[in-house]
Amino acid sequence: MTDIKFMDELTVPRRSLHPGSQPLRQARNAADVPLAEFVTAMAIDVPQLDLYSRVSRDLEAWMKKSKIVFAQAEEEAEKVTPELFVEYARADDEGQEELLVSLIRSFCLLTNRKISAPTQLDSDPYKVLGAFGLV
């Protein structure tokens, strides 16, 4: 067995090896298995396999539940998402820019705020949003 070296310079015997690094094994007769190997398998390998099986089942159940929760969240988001957001998400980059500019202009009209340079708005609407403290 090889030892595993930890960051604090302690070494412990390795409990398992990757199957690809071990030579191919052939099935042996039960009477030919030494008692030490049997005890090691029963004390270390079987409990490890049991633990891995439980963790695997828990992960599979969690993934199944997460898919259901995600689907429900998507359905709820579709129901309550304002049409403007949906339109913005579906638009290409140019369309998103146009929507953002028109929203900023509407915001300025509603709040009686002045845009110092309309050309600045056309070139970079995010700077205008930053000036208003919105981004």
Buried (B, 14 or more C-beta within 10 A) or exposed (E): EEEEEEEEEEEEEEEEEEEEEEEEEEEEEEEEEEEEEEEBEEEEEEEEEEEEEEEEEEEEEEEEEEEEEEEEEEEEEEEEEEEEEEEBEEBEEEEBBBBBBEBBBEBBEEEEEEBEEEEEBEEEBEEBBEEEEEE
